Amino acid sequence: MKTNTWINRANLEKFAILLVFILGTGIRLFQLQEPPLDFHLTRQLRSALIARAVYYQLKPDLSPQLVKQATDTANLEIYEPPVFENIVGLTYYLAGGEHVWFARIYLAIFWAIGGLALLGLMKRYASRLAGLISLCFYFFLPFSVIASRSFQPDPWMVMWILVSAYAFTRWAEAKTWKWAVIAGLTGGLACLIKAVAACFIAPMAVLVVLSVFGTKNWVRSLQVWGMAALVALPAAVFYLAINTQRSGDFMSFWTGSLIMMVLTSHFYAEWLAMIQSLFSLFPFLLGLLGLALVKGRMRWLLSGLWTGYILYGLIFPYQYTTHEYYQLPLVALISLSMVSVIDIFVEKVGQQPAFWRAAAAVMIVFAAFYSFYVARSVMVARSYNNEPAAWKRIGDAIPAGSHFVAITSDYGMRLRYYGWRTMSAGWPTSSDENLFTLAGRGGIDNYDTYFKSFTQGKDLFVVLAFNELDNQPKLKELLGHYSIYSRGDGYLIYDLKHPLN
């Protein structure tokens, strides 16, 4: 009697990995048409505004006035090349409509490609089953699900970092020009998409090269110089030659003004608190333990990536403790690092009786399902479908072409995108004041003079964050000297041209 040779452990593991990819991609497409307000809406709407402007510029049947309005609302500071936004805008054009959820489809695919690169790296030093368990963390961690579907360059950057790490590993194994070019191009794309990727790519590439050639012989390798040029050149051209002023301003404020944070114990406590809230410290410590256990060239690669993670935090200390998406690369890094610990666990469990092997399998499946369920529950619990219409009504309440100051919690992004109105200036919020004080640029010497200079030449003062108005009683008092132009659900507009007697 013949047995079915297809049903064996290897094929079951392959099927399970395929299932993880399908479910991991599928959960990122859940509630596909929900407005992009679920995670760091200011960053998502920034990308959505740029993509819309690209679409309107391509669409031939629109009025020049509407195209100009779309372009004006997307007139934002450019800190990285809007490659992804242009791809999405072009997709709008090809599909015949502005559907912001196209970005989520792309992002789900990008995260899956990153998962393939991750799997390719893990199989070099761990069993397939250990890689499967680690992939569950990469795909099903609730933070990973929510952040990786956010319309911004960061998930795409993580994909390119992983693909680059895989390419550098293949180059180290083969030492061919083919893999040298691929490694250089993928590393260069990661740094171009977002310059902070260089924090990961540079130390990773340096340590991989040293693991191949040592500290001296690498100088004579044309492949090494070729990879270095491909990695550095695209980002250098854009950030240092094309976008020089913006790049300099960004680094001057976010690094130069805030770098002293790294000398305080509070910064490191906040850093650990951020990790605890997004990952819990246990997987983070497993990742560090995995770095200690892995051997050979993979230790060099992981050491480079962990060095990059630390550099990333030291260079951008404020964002590391306030902006969750700055921790997104850590999802991939923990997954790649802890697989060596999981491999030891898998080996030990495999030596146990069948009952305990089955019990361990049930616990692992339950943990993966629970993470999947929590991520889904977070998305189901919050709905933003009513917000676009509400912000359109607010936009309609503000006369087109008027110059207005606004106090808002999102830098006016929802008003820009859904209301088609762009504020002339944003009144500082309490968090803005805290940031400026931290950077040594805070403090208002004379509130009346500051208010007068800030509102000079403006028609209206729009209040969109009432809690902020309550937190600034002096502002509330000054605005009380002006007549109310309009009020409604979620907004209050003062007429700066008509003060009360």
N, C-alpha and C positions, 0 to 999 in steps of 0.2 A: 504494500500500500504506500503510495507516494505522499509525502508531506508537502505542505505549502511552504516552499522555501522563501517566499516573499515576506511572510510574517516572521521577522526576526528582530532582534534588538536594534540593529543598525537602521533598518528601514523604519521602525517605529520612532526612533529618535529623529530621523529625517522628517517624518510626517509631523511630529510634534513641533519641530522647528518651523516648518511651513505654516502650521496652524498659528504659532505665535506671531509670525509675520502678518498673516491675514487678519488676526484679531487686533494686533497692534496698529495696523494701518486702518482697519475698520473703525476702531474707537476714535481715531482722529478725524474721521469723516462724520461722526455722530453729530446731530444737530448742525448739519452743514450750513444751513442758511441763516443761522443765528447771527445777528449783527456782531461785528468785531469789537465788542465792548467788554469781553469776559476777562481779559488779561492785559494790563498796561495799555488801556485804550488810547492814550496819547501817542504811543509808539505805533500802534496798529493803524490808527486813523491818519497818521502822518504818511504811512506807506499807501493807504487807500487813496488819499488826496493826490499823491504823485501818480498813481496808476490811473486814476480818473482823468487827470490832465493829459496823460499820454493817449488815452482812448479818445478823448474829445479832439485832440489835435489830429488824430488819424481819421476820424469819422468825417466824410466829405459833406454830409447833408446838414450839418449844424450851422447855426448862425455865428458869424464872427464874434458877436457880443457874448454868446454863451461860451464859446471856446476861450475867450479872454477871461471870463469870470472863473472858469475852471482852472485856468492857468494861474490867475491871481491868487486863488485860495490855496493853490499848491506851491506858492512862492515861499518856501521854507529854507532854513539853513541846511546846506548839503554837507554832511560830515562823512558820508561814504557814497560811492557811486550807486545810483538807484537802478542797479541791474535787474534785481528781482522785480521791482515795481514796473520797470519797462516790459519785462516778460509778461506780467499779469495784465498790464494795459494793452499789449498786443493781443493777448488772449481774449480780452473783452471785444476787441475789434473783430477778430476772426470768428468769435462766437455770436457776434451781433448784439451784444448787450453788456451793460456794466453789472457783473455779478461778482461781488467781492469774495464769495466763497470759492472761486477758482484758486485763490491763494492757498486755501486750506488743502485743496487737492494736491497742489504742488508740494506743500510742506509735508503732507503725509508720505508722498513718494520720496522726498528728500530724506526723511527720517528712516524710511525703510532701506534706502541705499546706504545710509550710515550704518544701519544694522548689519547689512551684508559685509561691509568693510570690517566692522567689529567682529563678526563671526569669523572672517578670514584671518584676523589677527589671533583670536582666541584659540583656534584649532591648532595653532603652532606650538602651544605649550599647555594645553588642557584638553580633557576629553570632550567629546561632542555633547555628552549629557551635562557636564559642568557649564559648557557654553550655552546650552539651552536655558539653564536656570538663570544665568547671568543676563541673557537676552530678555527674560521676563522682567527683570529690574529695569532695563533700558526702555522697554516698550510700555510697561504697565504702571510704573511709578506715577501716582496722580500728578505730581508737579511736571513730570516729563510729558504726560499727555496734554495738559493744559498749555504749557509754555511752548511746546514744539509745534502747535497748530496756530501760534500767534503770527499775524501778518507783519513780519519784520525780518531783517537779514540774519538774525542770530541762529535759528534752526538750520538754515542753509550753511552758515559758517561752520557749525558743528559737523555737518555732513562732510564738508571739504576737509576739515581737520582729520576726521577719521579716514577718509579716502587717502589723504596724503600720508598718514601714518602707515597705512597698509602698503602704499606705493614705496615709501622709504624702506620698509621691511623687505619687500620683494627685491628692491635694488641691492640691499645689503646681502641678500642671498645669492643673487645672480650677477651683480656688478656689471650689468649690460647698459648700453646707451638707451635702449628702449625704456627700461625702468627708471633710469636717471632723468630722462625727459618727462616721463609721466609724474615722477615724484616732484620735479621742479614745477611743472605746470599746475598740478593740484595744490601744492603748497602756495604757489603764487596766487591762484584763484582764491584760496582761503583768506590770504592777507589783503587781496583787493576787495573782496566782498565786505570785509570789516577788518580794519587795520589791527585791531586787538588780537586777531588770530596769530599775529607774529609772536605774541607772548608764548604761544604753544608751539608753533612751527619751528621757530629759531632754536630754542634749546633742544627740542626733540631731534631736529636734523643734525645739529652739532654733535650730540652724543651718539647718534647712530653712525655718523661718519667716523668718529673716534673709535667706536667699537670695531670698525672695519680696518682702518689704517693705522690706528694709534695716534700719538700726538705729533708726529713729524711727517710721515709719508703722505698724508692727505694733501699736502701742499703741491705735490707733483701730479695729482690726479685731475685731468681735464674734466672728468665727469663731475667731480665735486664742484669745480668752479662753474660748470654749466648749470648744475642744480641751483647753486647759490644765485646766479644771475636770473634764472627763471623765477625763483621764489621772490627775489627782492625787486626786480625791475617794474612789474606792473603796479605794485603798490607805491613804489617810489615816484613813478611818473604822475600818478593821480594825486597822492597826498602831499608830495613835496613840490611838484611842479605846477599841477593844474589847480589844486585846491589848497594852496599854500596858506592863505590867510585864515580860512576856516579851521584848518588842521592846527595851526599855531594857536588860535584863540581857544580851541577845545582843550588842547594840552595845557595851555597857560592857566585856564580856570580850573578844570577838573583834576589836574595833577599838580600843577605848580602851587595853586592856592590852597589845596587841601591835603598835600602830602604830609603835613605835620600830624595828621590823624594817626599815622602809623606808629607814632611815638607814644601813644596813649594806650593804656590797658583796656579802655572802653571800646576801642576799635576792635580788638581781638575778641572781646566778649560778644560784641554785636555780630562779628563774623561767625563765631561758633553758634550763636543763636539763630542766625540765618540758615546755617547748615542743618541745625536741629529741626527747624520748622519745615524745611523742604524735603529733607531726606531721613531725618533722625540720625543720631551720631553713630548708631551701630553699623549700618552699611558703609559710612564714611571711614570708620576705623577698620572695617574689613578690607576696604580698598587699600589703606595704608599698610595693613598686615600683608596683603597680597603682594605689594611692592617688595616687602622684605623677603618673601618666599620665592618669588620668581627668579629664574636664573638665566644666564646667557645674554644674548643680544636684546631679548625682550625687556630685561631689567634696565638696559640703557634707554630704550625707547620710553618706557614708563617713567623712568626718572626724569627724562626731558619733559614729558607732559606734566608731571606733578610740579616740576620747577616752573613751568609756564603758568600753571594755575596759581602758584604763590606770587609770581611776578605780576600777574594780572591783578590780583588783589592789592598788592602794594602800590601799583601805579594808579589804580582807580579805587582808592579806599572808600570814598563816599558811595559810589554805585554798588560796591560789593556788599554793603550793609543795608542798602535801601532798595535796590532794583533786583528783583528775583531773577530776571532773565540773564543777568550777568553770571549766575551760577549754572546756567544750562550746560556748558561744557563738562561740568562735574558729573552729570548723569552718565555720559559716555566714559569718562575717566574712571569712575567707581566701577562701572560694569566691566571694563577691561581689566582693572586691577584685581578685583575680588574673585575673579574666576579661578585663580590659583588656589585660594582658600577653599572655594567650593569644590574644586577637583579633589582635594584631600578628603573632604566630607563625603563626596560621592564614592571614593575608593573605600573608605571605612564602612559606609553603609552597605556597599556591595558585598562585604564580607559577613554581614549579619544574616540571620535566618530570614526566610521569606516573609514572615509576618512583619518584622521590623522594616524590611525593605519596602513593603507595601505601605506601612504606616508613614514612613518618611516621604514616599511619593505622594500620598494623600495630603500631607501637610504642605508640601511644596506647591501642589496644584491649588490647594485652598488659599495659600498666601498670594499666588498670582491672581486667582479669581477675585480675592478680596480687594487687591489693588485696582484691578479692572473695574470692579463694582463701585469703589469709592470715586474713581475718576469719572465714571458715568454719572454717579449721583451728584457730584459737584456741578456738572454741566446741566443736569435736569433741574437742580434746585434753583438755578438763576435763569431768568428770561429777560431779554433786552428788546423784545420785539416791539414794545410800545415807545421806545426812546426815539427812533428816527422821526416819527410823526410829531412828537413833542418838541424836538429841537427844530423841526421845520417851522412849527408855529412860532417859536421864539424868534427865528430868523425873519419870518414875515412881519413880526412886530417892530423890527428895526428897519428904518427906511434905507433903501438901497442907496449906496454912495455916501452915507453919513459917516462921519469920523467919530469913533466912540472908544471910550476906555471901558474895560470889563474886569470884574473880579470874579474869577472862576477857578475851579479846582483842576481843570484839565487843559490849561493854557489855550482855551477857546477852540479846541479841536473838534468837539461835537458840533459847535456852532458853525465852524468852517465847513465840515463835511455834510452835515444834514441841513443846516440852515443857510448855507451859502453866504455867510457874512464873516468878514475878517476884522477883528478888532485892531484899532490903530496902536493900542498899547494895553498891556496887561498889568493891572494893579498888583503889587506884590502880596502874596498870601502869607500866612503865618509860617508855613514851611519854607517859603522863599526867603523870608527874613532870617530864619534859623540857618539856612544854607549860606546866605551872604555873611552872616555873623561868623559862622564857622570858617569861611574863606577870608575873614578879615575885611570884608567890604560892607558890613551891615551898619545899621543905625541911621535914623533920620533926625537931623539936628533941629530943624524947624518944620513941624508937620504942616502948618498953614502954607509956608513957602513951597514946600515939596508938593503939596496938593495942587497949588496954583500952577506951578511949572509943569506938572504932569498932565493937567487937564487943559492947558492953554491951547486954543485952537480946536478943541474937541466939541462936538455937538451934544453927545450923550454920555452918561455913565451907566453901564449895564451891570446889574448885580445878578449873578448866576449861582453864587455860593453864599447863602444867607448865614451859614455858620461862621464864615470868614468875616462877614460884616459885623456879626455880634462879637467876634473876637477882637475887633478893631473899633472900639467906641469912639475914638477921635474921628475916624473916617465917617462913621455913622452920623456923628454930630455935624460935620461939614456938609455931608450930602443932604442933611435936613434943611439946609438953607436954599435948596433948589426945588422947583416944582417937579411933580411926578409926570413924566411923559406917558408912560403906560405901565401897567402891571398885569400879571397873569400867573398861571400855574407854573412855578419854577423860575420866575424872573421878575425883576423890578427895574424900571428904566427911569433915570433922572434926566431932566432937561437942563444941561449946563448953560444953555443960552438964555434961560429965563430964571434967574435967582428970585427967591421970595423977598418981599420987602421987609 
